[in-house]
């Protein structure tokens, strides 16, 4: 097992495959579930945005979208259990990529989206983006590393017009550099944001950068299971990282799971719906 600088096991190989089968086979034993938990929150925020801004079809940008998992859950009302069965079962192991894509296109055609949404995916994995686009989960893709590079004119045009920016686990690896470049691609517009962030990653620098662009950030007063630790060694390394950051892990990571927190960022002129389950970050 290889570990990254945070102590987490390196799972880079699952994001650059020609289809999602390796992704789901590796993550299934770890009970990876944060997209499912995020689904109801994203649905609520999208509905609130649509009603407050009178936008019939909001454009959502999913940063670190991989194979379009959040899009499949939100556009076609899929569930993580359904996707685990769809891609992780042994009977699918010998199926061709083309056959898998055909089944996914049928899913996209046969299900009436519970709410009209346009999804753009941003990721550094061209393979994952290609699959999600061909399957019909994503409507557009931006293959870019905005940590290292400014968006090209074409990428800037693809990013522009975004209504909501979401992510489920990439912030920490993705920093304020990417989010700032996404916001600046909007001109004077300011999309809403909702990011699920592992507790090992402080959000302070992101919050400060967004504040300078006209945002107020709140943290939802709840924690969300992301996945089980892949090994006792991973747990020990992550607990060391969290301890060094002054994070109390009792009852949470100490019990064997990685946990995330949800940060909501909106322009200062939008107060949003009062929610007693939020606290200011």
DRENROLUM-713640 format. One record per residue (C-alpha): residue number from 1; residue in three letters; x negated, y, z. Coordinates in steps of 0.001 Angstrom, whole numbers, padded with zeros to 6 digits. Layout:
<atoms>
<atom pos="NUM" code="Ala" c1="X" c2="Y" c3="Z"/>
...
</atoms>
This chain:
<atoms>
<atom pos="1" code="Unk" c1="000000" c2="000000" c3="000000"/>
<atom pos="2" code="Unk" c1="-001243" c2="003454" c3="-000893"/>
<atom pos="3" code="Unk" c1="-000253" c2="006506" c3="001132"/>
<atom pos="4" code="Unk" c1="-000136" c2="010148" c3="000154"/>
<atom pos="5" code="Unk" c1="-001511" c2="013042" c3="002208"/>
<atom pos="6" code="Unk" c1="001707" c2="013246" c3="004260"/>
<atom pos="7" code="Unk" c1="001409" c2="009623" c3="005377"/>
<atom pos="8" code="Unk" c1="004282" c2="008472" c3="003183"/>
<atom pos="9" code="Unk" c1="003810" c2="005397" c3="001041"/>
<atom pos="10" code="Unk" c1="003112" c2="006355" c3="-002568"/>
<atom pos="11" code="Unk" c1="006047" c2="005424" c3="-004798"/>
<atom pos="12" code="Unk" c1="004926" c2="007415" c3="-007825"/>
<atom pos="13" code="Unk" c1="005186" c2="004389" c3="-010124"/>
<atom pos="14" code="Unk" c1="008964" c2="004111" c3="-009775"/>
<atom pos="15" code="Unk" c1="009581" c2="007544" c3="-011310"/>
<atom pos="16" code="Unk" c1="007804" c2="007021" c3="-014616"/>
<atom pos="17" code="Unk" c1="009390" c2="003819" c3="-015921"/>
<atom pos="18" code="Unk" c1="011426" c2="003574" c3="-019148"/>
<atom pos="19" code="Unk" c1="014619" c2="002905" c3="-017156"/>
<atom pos="20" code="Unk" c1="015820" c2="003052" c3="-013503"/>
<atom pos="21" code="Unk" c1="015559" c2="-000667" c3="-012637"/>
<atom pos="22" code="Unk" c1="012203" c2="-000473" c3="-010833"/>
<atom pos="23" code="Unk" c1="013405" c2="002648" c3="-008963"/>
<atom pos="24" code="Unk" c1="016447" c2="000864" c3="-007557"/>
<atom pos="25" code="Unk" c1="014734" c2="-002469" c3="-006920"/>
<atom pos="26" code="Unk" c1="012024" c2="-000770" c3="-004837"/>
<atom pos="27" code="Unk" c1="014349" c2="001561" c3="-002926"/>
<atom pos="28" code="Unk" c1="017153" c2="-000912" c3="-002251"/>
<atom pos="29" code="Unk" c1="015375" c2="-002773" c3="000607"/>
<atom pos="30" code="Unk" c1="014554" c2="000630" c3="002131"/>
<atom pos="31" code="Unk" c1="018252" c2="001643" c3="002187"/>
<atom pos="32" code="Unk" c1="017505" c2="004883" c3="000356"/>
<atom pos="33" code="Unk" c1="020773" c2="006787" c3="000647"/>
<atom pos="34" code="Unk" c1="020322" c2="010550" c3="000820"/>
<atom pos="35" code="Unk" c1="021966" c2="011240" c3="-002596"/>
<atom pos="36" code="Unk" c1="025135" c2="009550" c3="-001306"/>
<atom pos="37" code="Unk" c1="025114" c2="011673" c3="001848"/>
<atom pos="38" code="Unk" c1="024418" c2="014782" c3="-000208"/>
<atom pos="39" code="Unk" c1="027327" c2="014127" c3="-002562"/>
<atom pos="40" code="Unk" c1="030096" c2="015543" c3="-000358"/>
<atom pos="41" code="Unk" c1="028046" c2="018639" c3="000483"/>
<atom pos="42" code="Unk" c1="027200" c2="019321" c3="-003162"/>
<atom pos="43" code="Unk" c1="030838" c2="018778" c3="-004158"/>
<atom pos="44" code="Unk" c1="032012" c2="021298" c3="-001559"/>
<atom pos="45" code="Unk" c1="029439" c2="023901" c3="-002580"/>
<atom pos="46" code="Unk" c1="030208" c2="023493" c3="-006291"/>
<atom pos="47" code="Unk" c1="033932" c2="023896" c3="-005593"/>
<atom pos="48" code="Unk" c1="033294" c2="026964" c3="-003459"/>
<atom pos="49" code="Unk" c1="031096" c2="028485" c3="-006138"/>
<atom pos="50" code="Unk" c1="033631" c2="027783" c3="-008886"/>
<atom pos="51" code="Unk" c1="036442" c2="029397" c3="-006927"/>
<atom pos="52" code="Unk" c1="034507" c2="032414" c3="-005663"/>
<atom pos="53" code="Unk" c1="032768" c2="033200" c3="-008957"/>
<atom pos="54" code="Unk" c1="035597" c2="032072" c3="-011261"/>
<atom pos="55" code="Unk" c1="033254" c2="029800" c3="-013219"/>
<atom pos="56" code="Unk" c1="035111" c2="026923" c3="-014877"/>
<atom pos="57" code="Unk" c1="032048" c2="024756" c3="-015570"/>
<atom pos="58" code="Unk" c1="029181" c2="025537" c3="-013179"/>
<atom pos="59" code="Unk" c1="025661" c2="024791" c3="-014389"/>
<atom pos="60" code="Unk" c1="023697" c2="022777" c3="-011832"/>
<atom pos="61" code="Unk" c1="019904" c2="022483" c3="-011917"/>
<atom pos="62" code="Unk" c1="018640" c2="019343" c3="-010159"/>
<atom pos="63" code="Unk" c1="014954" c2="019728" c3="-009278"/>
<atom pos="64" code="Unk" c1="013136" c2="016399" c3="-009108"/>
<atom pos="65" code="Unk" c1="016129" c2="014748" c3="-010720"/>
<atom pos="66" code="Unk" c1="014315" c2="011549" c3="-011813"/>
<atom pos="67" code="Unk" c1="016875" c2="009337" c3="-013627"/>
<atom pos="68" code="Unk" c1="019824" c2="011673" c3="-013040"/>
<atom pos="69" code="Unk" c1="021072" c2="010021" c3="-009853"/>
<atom pos="70" code="Unk" c1="022753" c2="013123" c3="-008400"/>
<atom pos="71" code="Unk" c1="024363" c2="013829" c3="-011758"/>
<atom pos="72" code="Unk" c1="025791" c2="010304" c3="-011975"/>
<atom pos="73" code="Unk" c1="027241" c2="010612" c3="-008477"/>
<atom pos="74" code="Unk" c1="028744" c2="014053" c3="-009004"/>
<atom pos="75" code="Unk" c1="029849" c2="013964" c3="-012648"/>
<atom pos="76" code="Unk" c1="031156" c2="010405" c3="-012767"/>
<atom pos="77" code="Unk" c1="031930" c2="009739" c3="-009098"/>
<atom pos="78" code="Unk" c1="029459" c2="006850" c3="-008952"/>
<atom pos="79" code="Unk" c1="028117" c2="005642" c3="-005600"/>
<atom pos="80" code="Unk" c1="024642" c2="004546" c3="-004580"/>
<atom pos="81" code="Unk" c1="025946" c2="001039" c3="-003871"/>
<atom pos="82" code="Unk" c1="027331" c2="000906" c3="-007391"/>
<atom pos="83" code="Unk" c1="024030" c2="002062" c3="-008886"/>
<atom pos="84" code="Unk" c1="022048" c2="-000433" c3="-006788"/>
<atom pos="85" code="Unk" c1="024252" c2="-003195" c3="-008170"/>
<atom pos="86" code="Unk" c1="024071" c2="-001748" c3="-011657"/>
<atom pos="87" code="Unk" c1="020281" c2="-001607" c3="-011871"/>
<atom pos="88" code="Unk" c1="018952" c2="-003723" c3="-009026"/>
<atom pos="89" code="Unk" c1="020636" c2="-007080" c3="-009581"/>
<atom pos="90" code="Unk" c1="018411" c2="-009858" c3="-010893"/>
<atom pos="91" code="Unk" c1="020752" c2="-010520" c3="-013807"/>
<atom pos="92" code="Unk" c1="019743" c2="-007126" c3="-015209"/>
<atom pos="93" code="Unk" c1="016031" c2="-007879" c3="-015072"/>
<atom pos="94" code="Unk" c1="015913" c2="-009338" c3="-018575"/>
<atom pos="95" code="Unk" c1="018280" c2="-006826" c3="-020151"/>
<atom pos="96" code="Unk" c1="016856" c2="-004537" c3="-022806"/>
<atom pos="97" code="Unk" c1="016641" c2="-000789" c3="-022253"/>
<atom pos="98" code="Unk" c1="019042" c2="-000318" c3="-025164"/>
<atom pos="99" code="Unk" c1="021637" c2="-002606" c3="-023583"/>
<atom pos="100" code="Unk" c1="021290" c2="-000799" c3="-020268"/>
<atom pos="101" code="Unk" c1="021733" c2="002554" c3="-021997"/>
<atom pos="102" code="Unk" c1="024807" c2="001297" c3="-023823"/>
<atom pos="103" code="Unk" c1="026444" c2="000339" c3="-020521"/>
<atom pos="104" code="Unk" c1="025577" c2="003718" c3="-019028"/>
<atom pos="105" code="Unk" c1="026953" c2="005612" c3="-022014"/>
<atom pos="106" code="Unk" c1="030171" c2="003635" c3="-021632"/>
<atom pos="107" code="Unk" c1="030316" c2="004666" c3="-017965"/>
<atom pos="108" code="Unk" c1="029884" c2="008306" c3="-018973"/>
<atom pos="109" code="Unk" c1="032597" c2="008001" c3="-021624"/>
<atom pos="110" code="Unk" c1="035098" c2="006052" c3="-019566"/>
<atom pos="111" code="Unk" c1="035138" c2="008116" c3="-016384"/>
<atom pos="112" code="Unk" c1="036886" c2="011418" c3="-016206"/>
<atom pos="113" code="Unk" c1="034613" c2="013678" c3="-014148"/>
<atom pos="114" code="Unk" c1="036329" c2="014689" c3="-010879"/>
<atom pos="115" code="Unk" c1="035191" c2="018233" c3="-011639"/>
<atom pos="116" code="Unk" c1="033623" c2="019715" c3="-014753"/>
<atom pos="117" code="Unk" c1="029910" c2="020290" c3="-014226"/>
<atom pos="118" code="Unk" c1="026985" c2="020822" c3="-016569"/>
<atom pos="119" code="Unk" c1="023751" c2="019251" c3="-015286"/>
<atom pos="120" code="Unk" c1="020210" c2="020236" c3="-016205"/>
<atom pos="121" code="Unk" c1="017395" c2="018105" c3="-014832"/>
<atom pos="122" code="Unk" c1="013912" c2="019406" c3="-014022"/>
<atom pos="123" code="Unk" c1="011183" c2="016840" c3="-013477"/>
<atom pos="124" code="Unk" c1="007558" c2="016051" c3="-014296"/>
<atom pos="125" code="Unk" c1="008488" c2="012540" c3="-015478"/>
<atom pos="126" code="Unk" c1="009320" c2="012549" c3="-019162"/>
<atom pos="127" code="Unk" c1="010390" c2="008889" c3="-019070"/>
<atom pos="128" code="Unk" c1="012966" c2="009431" c3="-016336"/>
<atom pos="129" code="Unk" c1="014313" c2="012560" c3="-018013"/>
<atom pos="130" code="Unk" c1="014623" c2="010807" c3="-021376"/>
<atom pos="131" code="Unk" c1="016631" c2="007982" c3="-019853"/>
<atom pos="132" code="Unk" c1="018985" c2="010297" c3="-017952"/>
<atom pos="133" code="Unk" c1="019606" c2="012392" c3="-021072"/>
<atom pos="134" code="Unk" c1="020167" c2="009390" c3="-023340"/>
<atom pos="135" code="Unk" c1="022495" c2="007798" c3="-020788"/>
<atom pos="136" code="Unk" c1="024653" c2="010927" c3="-020709"/>
<atom pos="137" code="Unk" c1="024043" c2="011700" c3="-017046"/>
<atom pos="138" code="Unk" c1="022179" c2="014934" c3="-017781"/>
<atom pos="139" code="Unk" c1="023284" c2="017521" c3="-020326"/>
<atom pos="140" code="Unk" c1="019824" c2="019070" c3="-020718"/>
<atom pos="141" code="Unk" c1="016321" c2="018376" c3="-019413"/>
<atom pos="142" code="Unk" c1="013286" c2="020490" c3="-018618"/>
<atom pos="143" code="Unk" c1="010070" c2="018473" c3="-018615"/>
<atom pos="144" code="Unk" c1="007743" c2="020773" c3="-016704"/>
<atom pos="145" code="Unk" c1="005482" c2="021165" c3="-013683"/>
<atom pos="146" code="Unk" c1="006437" c2="024609" c3="-012389"/>
<atom pos="147" code="Unk" c1="004061" c2="024217" c3="-009470"/>
<atom pos="148" code="Unk" c1="001192" c2="024580" c3="-011916"/>
<atom pos="149" code="Unk" c1="002615" c2="026486" c3="-014862"/>
<atom pos="150" code="Unk" c1="005036" c2="029264" c3="-015712"/>
<atom pos="151" code="Unk" c1="007986" c2="028056" c3="-017784"/>
<atom pos="152" code="Unk" c1="007600" c2="028424" c3="-021540"/>
<atom pos="153" code="Unk" c1="010060" c2="030705" c3="-023363"/>
<atom pos="154" code="Unk" c1="012138" c2="027657" c3="-024326"/>
<atom pos="155" code="Unk" c1="012115" c2="026314" c3="-020754"/>
<atom pos="156" code="Unk" c1="013034" c2="029740" c3="-019413"/>
<atom pos="157" code="Unk" c1="016031" c2="029786" c3="-021767"/>
<atom pos="158" code="Unk" c1="017060" c2="026308" c3="-020560"/>
<atom pos="159" code="Unk" c1="016819" c2="027357" c3="-016913"/>
<atom pos="160" code="Unk" c1="018701" c2="030629" c3="-017398"/>
<atom pos="161" code="Unk" c1="022370" c2="030722" c3="-016508"/>
<atom pos="162" code="Unk" c1="021968" c2="028305" c3="-013600"/>
<atom pos="163" code="Unk" c1="024736" c2="028579" c3="-011008"/>
<atom pos="164" code="Unk" c1="023491" c2="026129" c3="-008371"/>
<atom pos="165" code="Unk" c1="020014" c2="024697" c3="-007686"/>
<atom pos="166" code="Unk" c1="019912" c2="021400" c3="-005782"/>
<atom pos="167" code="Unk" c1="017340" c2="018831" c3="-004677"/>
<atom pos="168" code="Unk" c1="017300" c2="015663" c3="-002569"/>
<atom pos="169" code="Unk" c1="013781" c2="015107" c3="-001331"/>
<atom pos="170" code="Unk" c1="011341" c2="016860" c3="-003636"/>
<atom pos="171" code="Unk" c1="010848" c2="020057" c3="-001594"/>
<atom pos="172" code="Unk" c1="007574" c2="019720" c3="000220"/>
<atom pos="173" code="Unk" c1="005935" c2="018396" c3="-002907"/>
<atom pos="174" code="Unk" c1="007737" c2="021142" c3="-004791"/>
<atom pos="175" code="Unk" c1="007163" c2="024502" c3="-003097"/>
<atom pos="176" code="Unk" c1="008247" c2="028119" c3="-003318"/>
<atom pos="177" code="Unk" c1="006223" c2="028410" c3="-006538"/>
<atom pos="178" code="Unk" c1="008718" c2="026285" c3="-008447"/>
<atom pos="179" code="Unk" c1="011790" c2="027848" c3="-006826"/>
<atom pos="180" code="Unk" c1="010510" c2="031379" c3="-007442"/>
<atom pos="181" code="Unk" c1="009906" c2="030601" c3="-011114"/>
<atom pos="182" code="Unk" c1="013395" c2="029120" c3="-011418"/>
<atom pos="183" code="Unk" c1="014965" c2="032235" c3="-009874"/>
<atom pos="184" code="Unk" c1="012953" c2="034629" c3="-012034"/>
<atom pos="185" code="Unk" c1="014123" c2="032781" c3="-015133"/>
<atom pos="186" code="Unk" c1="017656" c2="033963" c3="-014254"/>
<atom pos="187" code="Unk" c1="016943" c2="037672" c3="-014695"/>
<atom pos="188" code="Unk" c1="019228" c2="039565" c3="-012310"/>
<atom pos="189" code="Unk" c1="021438" c2="036563" c3="-011518"/>
<atom pos="190" code="Unk" c1="020931" c2="034664" c3="-008271"/>
<atom pos="191" code="Unk" c1="022057" c2="031009" c3="-008210"/>
<atom pos="192" code="Unk" c1="023086" c2="029384" c3="-004960"/>
<atom pos="193" code="Unk" c1="020792" c2="026674" c3="-003588"/>
<atom pos="194" code="Unk" c1="021141" c2="023492" c3="-001528"/>
<atom pos="195" code="Unk" c1="018028" c2="021499" c3="-000665"/>
<atom pos="196" code="Unk" c1="017710" c2="018304" c3="001364"/>
<atom pos="197" code="Unk" c1="014211" c2="018459" c3="002849"/>
<atom pos="198" code="Unk" c1="012357" c2="015834" c3="004867"/>
<atom pos="199" code="Unk" c1="011719" c2="017011" c3="008421"/>
<atom pos="200" code="Unk" c1="007968" c2="016661" c3="007951"/>
<atom pos="201" code="Unk" c1="008022" c2="019620" c3="005558"/>
<atom pos="202" code="Unk" c1="008478" c2="023112" c3="007049"/>
<atom pos="203" code="Unk" c1="010842" c2="025279" c3="005024"/>
<atom pos="204" code="Unk" c1="009477" c2="028607" c3="006328"/>
<atom pos="205" code="Unk" c1="007382" c2="029554" c3="003309"/>
<atom pos="206" code="Unk" c1="010242" c2="028730" c3="000937"/>
<atom pos="207" code="Unk" c1="012673" c2="030728" c3="003050"/>
<atom pos="208" code="Unk" c1="010362" c2="033763" c3="003076"/>
<atom pos="209" code="Unk" c1="009878" c2="033609" c3="-000687"/>
<atom pos="210" code="Unk" c1="013617" c2="033337" c3="-001289"/>
<atom pos="211" code="Unk" c1="014294" c2="036203" c3="001155"/>
<atom pos="212" code="Unk" c1="012014" c2="038423" c3="-000927"/>
<atom pos="213" code="Unk" c1="014241" c2="037595" c3="-003905"/>
<atom pos="214" code="Unk" c1="017442" c2="038522" c3="-002085"/>
<atom pos="215" code="Unk" c1="018472" c2="035296" c3="-000337"/>
<atom pos="216" code="Unk" c1="019657" c2="034400" c3="003130"/>
<atom pos="217" code="Unk" c1="019015" c2="030799" c3="004202"/>
<atom pos="218" code="Unk" c1="020869" c2="028731" c3="006801"/>
<atom pos="219" code="Unk" c1="020114" c2="025220" c3="007994"/>
<atom pos="220" code="Unk" c1="022966" c2="022779" c3="008488"/>
<atom pos="221" code="Unk" c1="022990" c2="021558" c3="012076"/>
<atom pos="222" code="Unk" c1="022845" c2="017887" c3="011163"/>
<atom pos="223" code="Unk" c1="020189" c2="015410" c3="010090"/>
<atom pos="224" code="Unk" c1="020465" c2="012906" c3="007247"/>
<atom pos="225" code="Unk" c1="018894" c2="009477" c3="006894"/>
<atom pos="226" code="Unk" c1="016764" c2="009355" c3="003782"/>
<atom pos="227" code="Unk" c1="015374" c2="005806" c3="003898"/>
<atom pos="228" code="Unk" c1="013743" c2="003244" c3="006156"/>
<atom pos="229" code="Unk" c1="009993" c2="003293" c3="006550"/>
<atom pos="230" code="Unk" c1="008299" c2="000957" c3="004102"/>
<atom pos="231" code="Unk" c1="005939" c2="-000444" c3="006764"/>
<atom pos="232" code="Unk" c1="004842" c2="000084" c3="010374"/>
<atom pos="233" code="Unk" c1="001731" c2="001786" c3="009006"/>
<atom pos="234" code="Unk" c1="003811" c2="004326" c3="007086"/>
<atom pos="235" code="Unk" c1="005874" c2="005024" c3="010196"/>
<atom pos="236" code="Unk" c1="002748" c2="005548" c3="012318"/>
<atom pos="237" code="Unk" c1="001210" c2="007926" c3="009777"/>
<atom pos="238" code="Unk" c1="004414" c2="009932" c3="009378"/>
<atom pos="239" code="Unk" c1="004932" c2="010136" c3="013130"/>
<atom pos="240" code="Unk" c1="001398" c2="011525" c3="013428"/>
<atom pos="241" code="Unk" c1="002215" c2="014163" c3="010786"/>
<atom pos="242" code="Unk" c1="005454" c2="015115" c3="012518"/>
<atom pos="243" code="Unk" c1="003751" c2="015286" c3="015923"/>
<atom pos="244" code="Unk" c1="001062" c2="017578" c3="014499"/>
<atom pos="245" code="Unk" c1="003849" c2="019822" c3="013185"/>
<atom pos="246" code="Unk" c1="005531" c2="019898" c3="016601"/>
<atom pos="247" code="Unk" c1="008598" c2="017946" c3="015480"/>
<atom pos="248" code="Unk" c1="010366" c2="015794" c3="018102"/>
<atom pos="249" code="Unk" c1="010945" c2="012347" c3="016594"/>
<atom pos="250" code="Unk" c1="012724" c2="010661" c3="019527"/>
<atom pos="251" code="Unk" c1="015933" c2="008996" c3="018392"/>
<atom pos="252" code="Unk" c1="015124" c2="009770" c3="014763"/>
<atom pos="253" code="Unk" c1="011904" c2="008881" c3="012925"/>
<atom pos="254" code="Unk" c1="010693" c2="006993" c3="015995"/>
<atom pos="255" code="Unk" c1="013584" c2="004568" c3="015404"/>
<atom pos="256" code="Unk" c1="012426" c2="003625" c3="011914"/>
<atom pos="257" code="Unk" c1="013987" c2="006060" c3="009438"/>
<atom pos="258" code="Unk" c1="012854" c2="009132" c3="007539"/>
<atom pos="259" code="Unk" c1="015272" c2="012025" c3="008096"/>
<atom pos="260" code="Unk" c1="016070" c2="015126" c3="006066"/>
<atom pos="261" code="Unk" c1="017692" c2="018478" c3="006819"/>
<atom pos="262" code="Unk" c1="019893" c2="020549" c3="004535"/>
<atom pos="263" code="Unk" c1="019039" c2="024175" c3="003778"/>
<atom pos="264" code="Unk" c1="021559" c2="026424" c3="002035"/>
<atom pos="265" code="Unk" c1="020341" c2="029624" c3="000378"/>
<atom pos="266" code="Unk" c1="022650" c2="032253" c3="-001078"/>
<atom pos="267" code="Unk" c1="022280" c2="035865" c3="-002189"/>
<atom pos="268" code="Unk" c1="022735" c2="038368" c3="000639"/>
<atom pos="269" code="Unk" c1="025982" c2="039660" c3="-000893"/>
<atom pos="270" code="Unk" c1="027599" c2="036226" c3="-000445"/>
<atom pos="271" code="Unk" c1="028516" c2="035237" c3="003097"/>
<atom pos="272" code="Unk" c1="030170" c2="031946" c3="002159"/>
<atom pos="273" code="Unk" c1="032716" c2="030094" c3="004214"/>
<atom pos="274" code="Unk" c1="032209" c2="030230" c3="007972"/>
<atom pos="275" code="Unk" c1="031036" c2="026830" c3="009106"/>
<atom pos="276" code="Unk" c1="030489" c2="026035" c3="012804"/>
<atom pos="277" code="Unk" c1="028139" c2="023245" c3="011760"/>
<atom pos="278" code="Unk" c1="025557" c2="025714" c3="010441"/>
<atom pos="279" code="Unk" c1="022849" c2="027526" c3="012287"/>
<atom pos="280" code="Unk" c1="020561" c2="030212" c3="011006"/>
<atom pos="281" code="Unk" c1="017144" c2="028887" c3="010058"/>
</atoms>
